[in-house]
Amino acid sequence: MIPVGFDDAWVLWLLPLAALPLFAASGTALDNGWLAFAPRDRASEFAGWALRAAAALALAALGLAMAGPHRPE
């Protein structure tokens, strides 16, 4: 295992906030009576979850980069 040190280790406490895009509401649905007759769009649902996962991964990467990882000498 490669030893890793961090310049600002306190930033790692913020990493759980990267999961917020997975739990946030996607927005309010428009009130339209015809939506009950529309078929379910699985491709858009998958794309929405994929974008949320990408956002969570990007936030985690930013948080890890802000901690300043380095190899101790």
DSSP file (Angstrom, degrees, kcal/mol; ACC not computed):
  #  RESIDUE AA STRUCTURE BP1 BP2  ACC     N-H-->O    O-->H-N    N-H-->O    O-->H-N    TCO  KAPPA ALPHA  PHI   PSI    X-CA   Y-CA   Z-CA
    1    1 A M              0   0    0      0, 0.0     0, 0.0     0, 0.0     0, 0.0   0.000 360.0 360.0 360.0 136.1    0.0    0.0    0.0
    2    2 A I        -     0   0    0      1,-0.0     2,-0.2    69,-0.0     0, 0.0  -0.712 360.0-124.9 -86.3 124.2    1.3    3.4   -0.9
    3    3 A P        -     0   0    0      0, 0.0     2,-0.4     0, 0.0    -1,-0.0  -0.482  29.3-167.6 -69.9 137.1    1.4    5.9    1.9
    4    4 A V        -     0   0    0     -2,-0.2     2,-0.3    67,-0.2    67,-0.2  -0.988   6.2-167.5-128.9 134.4   -0.5    9.1    1.2
    5    5 A G  E     -A   70   0A   0     65,-3.5    65,-2.6    -2,-0.4     2,-0.4  -0.806  10.2-143.8-114.6 161.3   -0.4   12.4    3.2
    6    6 A F  E     -A   69   0A   0     -2,-0.3     3,-0.5    63,-0.2    62,-0.2  -0.980  10.5-152.0-128.3 137.9   -2.7   15.4    2.9
    7    7 A D  S    S+     0   0    0     61,-1.6     2,-0.5    60,-0.7    61,-0.2   0.925 101.1  22.0 -70.1 -45.3   -1.8   19.0    3.2
    8    8 A D  S >  S+     0   0    0     59,-2.7     3,-1.4     1,-0.1     4,-0.3  -0.744  70.7 170.7-124.2  81.3   -5.3   20.0    4.5
    9    9 A A  G >   +     0   0    0     -3,-0.5     3,-1.4    -2,-0.5     4,-0.3   0.720  69.1  74.0 -67.7 -21.0   -6.8   16.7    5.9
   10   10 A W  G >  S+     0   0    0      1,-0.3     3,-1.3     2,-0.2    -1,-0.3   0.769  83.9  68.3 -64.8 -23.3   -9.8   18.6    7.4
   11   11 A V  G X  S+     0   0    0     -3,-1.4     3,-1.8     1,-0.3    -1,-0.3   0.772  84.4  71.3 -66.5 -24.8  -11.2   18.9    3.9
   12   12 A L  G X  S+     0   0    0     -3,-1.4     3,-1.4    -4,-0.3    -1,-0.3   0.752  84.1  68.7 -64.0 -22.6  -11.8   15.2    3.8
   13   13 A W  G <  S+     0   0    0     -3,-1.3    -1,-0.3    -4,-0.3    -2,-0.2   0.699  93.6  59.2 -67.5 -17.5  -14.6   15.6    6.3
   14   14 A L  G X  S+     0   0    0     -3,-1.8     3,-1.6    -4,-0.2     4,-0.3   0.531  77.4  93.8 -86.9  -7.1  -16.5   17.4    3.5
   15   15 A L  G X  S+     0   0    0     -3,-1.4     3,-2.0     1,-0.3     4,-0.3   0.825  73.7  63.8 -59.9 -34.1  -16.4   14.3    1.2
   16   16 A P  G >  S+     0   0    0      0, 0.0     3,-1.5     0, 0.0    -1,-0.3   0.777  90.5  68.8 -61.5 -21.3  -19.9   13.0    2.3
   17   17 A L  G X  S+     0   0    0     -3,-1.6     3,-1.5     1,-0.3    -2,-0.2   0.686  81.2  76.1 -68.0 -15.8  -21.4   16.1    0.9
   18   18 A A  G <  S+     0   0    0     -3,-2.0    -1,-0.3    -4,-0.3    41,-0.2   0.706  84.9  64.3 -67.2 -18.1  -20.5   14.8   -2.6
   19   19 A A  G X> S+     0   0    0     -3,-1.5     3,-1.3    -4,-0.3     4,-0.8   0.512  73.9  95.9 -82.0  -4.6  -23.4   12.4   -2.3
   20   20 A L  H X> S+     0   0    0     -3,-1.5     4,-1.7     1,-0.3     3,-1.0   0.858  74.6  59.9 -57.9 -38.4  -25.9   15.3   -2.2
   21   21 A P  H 34 S+     0   0    0      0, 0.0    -1,-0.3     0, 0.0    -2,-0.1   0.796 101.7  56.6 -61.5 -23.5  -26.7   15.1   -6.0
   22   22 A L  H <4 S+     0   0    0     -3,-1.3    -2,-0.2     1,-0.2    -3,-0.1   0.766 116.2  33.9 -76.4 -24.3  -27.9   11.5   -5.5
   23   23 A F  H << S+     0   0    0     -3,-1.0    -1,-0.2    -4,-0.8    -3,-0.1   0.554  92.8 106.2-107.7 -10.8  -30.4   12.5   -2.9
   24   24 A A  S  < S-     0   0    0     -4,-1.7     2,-0.1     1,-0.1     0, 0.0  -0.372  78.2-103.7 -72.2 148.8  -31.5   15.9   -4.1
   25   25 A A        -     0   0    0      1,-0.1     3,-0.1    -2,-0.1    -1,-0.1  -0.458  21.1-137.5 -70.3 144.0  -34.9   16.3   -5.7
   26   26 A S        -     0   0    0      1,-0.3     2,-0.2    -2,-0.1    -1,-0.1   0.560  59.0 -80.7 -82.5  -6.8  -34.8   16.6   -9.5
   27   27 A G        -     0   0    0      2,-0.0     2,-0.3     0, 0.0    -1,-0.3  -0.649  57.1 -57.0 130.2 172.3  -37.4   19.4   -9.7
   28   28 A T        -     0   0    0     -2,-0.2     2,-0.2    -3,-0.1     0, 0.0  -0.668  51.0-121.4 -89.4 141.8  -41.1   19.8   -9.6
   29   29 A A        -     0   0    0     -2,-0.3     2,-0.3     1,-0.1    -1,-0.0  -0.530  28.0-112.2 -79.2 146.6  -43.2   18.0  -12.1
   30   30 A L        -     0   0    0     -2,-0.2     2,-0.9     1,-0.1    -1,-0.1  -0.592  29.2-116.0 -77.6 138.2  -45.4   20.1  -14.3
   31   31 A D        +     0   0    0     -2,-0.3     2,-0.4     2,-0.0    -1,-0.1  -0.654  56.1 146.3 -77.5 108.4  -49.2   19.6  -13.7
   32   32 A N    >   -     0   0    0     -2,-0.9     3,-1.3     1,-0.1     4,-0.3  -0.952  43.1-150.7-147.6 123.0  -50.5   18.1  -16.9
   33   33 A G  G >  S+     0   0    0     -2,-0.4     3,-0.8     1,-0.3     4,-0.2   0.732  94.2  63.5 -67.3 -22.9  -53.3   15.6  -17.1
   34   34 A W  G >> S+     0   0    0      1,-0.2     3,-1.2     2,-0.2     4,-0.6   0.630  81.4  79.8 -79.1 -12.6  -51.9   14.0  -20.2
   35   35 A L  G X4 S+     0   0    0     -3,-1.3     3,-0.7     1,-0.3    -1,-0.2   0.782  81.9  65.9 -65.9 -24.7  -48.8   12.8  -18.5
   36   36 A A  G <4 S+     0   0    0     -3,-0.8    -1,-0.3    -4,-0.3    -2,-0.2   0.787 102.6  48.0 -66.3 -25.3  -50.7    9.9  -17.0
   37   37 A F  G <4 S+     0   0    0     -3,-1.2    -1,-0.2    -4,-0.2    -2,-0.2   0.584  91.3  98.6 -90.7 -11.0  -51.2    8.5  -20.5
   38   38 A A  S << S-     0   0    0     -3,-0.7     3,-0.1    -4,-0.6     2,-0.0  -0.512  78.6-113.7 -78.0 143.3  -47.5    8.8  -21.5
   39   39 A P        -     0   0    0      0, 0.0     2,-0.3     0, 0.0    -1,-0.1  -0.343  39.3 -91.2 -72.2 159.8  -45.3    5.8  -21.3
   40   40 A R        -     0   0    0      1,-0.1     2,-1.0    -2,-0.0     0, 0.0  -0.530  33.4-140.4 -72.3 133.6  -42.5    5.7  -18.8
   41   41 A D     >  +     0   0    0     -2,-0.3     4,-1.5     1,-0.2     5,-0.1  -0.780  26.1 172.9-100.6  92.8  -39.2    7.0  -20.3
   42   42 A R  H  > S+     0   0    0     -2,-1.0     4,-2.5     1,-0.2     5,-0.2   0.821  74.4  59.1 -71.9 -31.7  -36.5    4.6  -19.0
   43   43 A A  H  > S+     0   0    0      1,-0.2     4,-2.4     2,-0.2    -1,-0.2   0.913 107.6  45.9 -65.3 -40.9  -33.7    6.1  -21.1
   44   44 A S  H  > S+     0   0    0      2,-0.2     4,-2.4     1,-0.2    -1,-0.2   0.871 111.5  52.2 -69.7 -35.8  -34.2    9.6  -19.6
   45   45 A E  H  X S+     0   0    0     -4,-1.5     4,-2.2     2,-0.2    -2,-0.2   0.922 111.5  46.8 -64.3 -42.5  -34.4    8.2  -16.1
   46   46 A F  H  X S+     0   0    0     -4,-2.5     4,-2.5     1,-0.2    -2,-0.2   0.916 112.1  50.1 -64.4 -42.4  -31.1    6.3  -16.6
   47   47 A A  H  X S+     0   0    0     -4,-2.4     4,-2.3     1,-0.2    -2,-0.2   0.890 109.4  52.2 -63.4 -38.6  -29.5    9.4  -18.1
   48   48 A G  H  X S+     0   0    0     -4,-2.4     4,-2.0     2,-0.2    -1,-0.2   0.919 111.9  44.7 -63.2 -43.8  -30.7   11.5  -15.2
   49   49 A W  H  X S+     0   0    0     -4,-2.2     4,-2.4     2,-0.2    -2,-0.2   0.860 111.5  53.7 -69.7 -34.0  -29.2    9.0  -12.7
   50   50 A A  H  X S+     0   0    0     -4,-2.5     4,-2.2     2,-0.2    -2,-0.2   0.905 109.3  48.2 -65.7 -40.1  -26.0    8.8  -14.7
   51   51 A L  H  X S+     0   0    0     -4,-2.3     4,-2.2     2,-0.2    -2,-0.2   0.883 110.8  51.3 -67.0 -37.4  -25.6   12.6  -14.6
   52   52 A R  H  X S+     0   0    0     -4,-2.0     4,-2.4     2,-0.2    -2,-0.2   0.915 110.6  48.6 -64.4 -41.9  -26.2   12.6  -10.9
   53   53 A A  H  X S+     0   0    0     -4,-2.4     4,-2.4     1,-0.2    -2,-0.2   0.893 110.7  50.8 -65.0 -38.9  -23.5    9.9  -10.4
   54   54 A A  H  X S+     0   0    0     -4,-2.2     4,-2.3     2,-0.2    -1,-0.2   0.886 110.1  49.8 -65.4 -38.1  -21.1   11.9  -12.6
   55   55 A A  H  X S+     0   0    0     -4,-2.2     4,-2.4     2,-0.2    -2,-0.2   0.911 111.0  49.0 -65.9 -41.8  -21.8   15.1  -10.5
   56   56 A A  H  X S+     0   0    0     -4,-2.4     4,-2.2     1,-0.2    -2,-0.2   0.906 112.1  48.8 -64.2 -41.0  -21.2   13.2   -7.3
   57   57 A L  H  X S+     0   0    0     -4,-2.4     4,-2.3     2,-0.2    -2,-0.2   0.894 110.9  50.4 -65.4 -39.8  -18.0   11.8   -8.6
   58   58 A A  H  X S+     0   0    0     -4,-2.3     4,-2.3     2,-0.2    -2,-0.2   0.905 110.8  48.8 -65.6 -41.4  -16.8   15.2   -9.8
   59   59 A L  H  X S+     0   0    0     -4,-2.4     4,-2.4     2,-0.2    -2,-0.2   0.896 111.4  49.7 -65.5 -39.4  -17.6   16.7   -6.3
   60   60 A A  H  X S+     0   0    0     -4,-2.2     4,-2.4     2,-0.2    -2,-0.2   0.902 110.9  49.7 -65.5 -40.0  -15.7   13.9   -4.6
   61   61 A A  H  X S+     0   0    0     -4,-2.3     4,-2.4     2,-0.2    -2,-0.2   0.900 111.1  49.4 -65.7 -40.2  -12.7   14.4   -6.9
   62   62 A L  H  X S+     0   0    0     -4,-2.3     4,-2.3     2,-0.2    -2,-0.2   0.915 111.4  49.3 -64.0 -42.2  -12.7   18.2   -6.2
   63   63 A G  H  X S+     0   0    0     -4,-2.4     4,-1.1     1,-0.2    -2,-0.2   0.901 112.2  47.8 -63.7 -40.6  -12.9   17.5   -2.5
   64   64 A L  H  < S+     0   0    0     -4,-2.4     4,-0.5     1,-0.2     3,-0.3   0.893 112.1  49.5 -67.5 -39.0  -10.0   15.1   -2.7
   65   65 A A  H >< S+     0   0    0     -4,-2.4     3,-1.0     1,-0.2    -2,-0.2   0.866 106.5  56.0 -67.5 -35.4   -7.9   17.5   -4.8
   66   66 A M  H 3< S+     0   0    0     -4,-2.3    -1,-0.2     1,-0.2    -2,-0.2   0.775  97.6  63.8 -67.9 -24.6   -8.6   20.3   -2.3
   67   67 A A  T 3< S-     0   0    0     -4,-1.1   -59,-2.7    -3,-0.3   -60,-0.7   0.708 106.6-129.8 -72.1 -18.1   -7.1   18.2    0.5
   68   68 A G    <   -     0   0    0     -3,-1.0   -61,-1.6    -4,-0.5    -3,-0.1   0.990  23.3-153.5  72.6  62.4   -3.8   18.3   -1.3
   69   69 A P  E     +A    6   0A   0      0, 0.0     2,-0.3     0, 0.0   -63,-0.2  -0.394  24.5 159.1 -69.3 146.2   -2.7   14.6   -1.5
   70   70 A H  E     -A    5   0A   0    -65,-2.6   -65,-3.5    -2,-0.1     0, 0.0  -0.978  43.7-103.6-157.1 162.3    1.0   13.9   -1.6
   71   71 A R        -     0   0    0     -2,-0.3   -67,-0.2   -67,-0.2     2,-0.1  -0.824  38.5-128.9 -90.6 123.3    3.5   11.2   -1.0
   72   72 A P              0   0    0      0, 0.0    -1,-0.0     0, 0.0     0, 0.0  -0.446 360.0 360.0 -71.0 146.6    5.4   11.7    2.2
   73   73 A E              0   0    0     -2,-0.1    -2,-0.0     0, 0.0     0, 0.0   0.433 360.0 360.0 -95.5 360.0    9.2   11.5    1.9
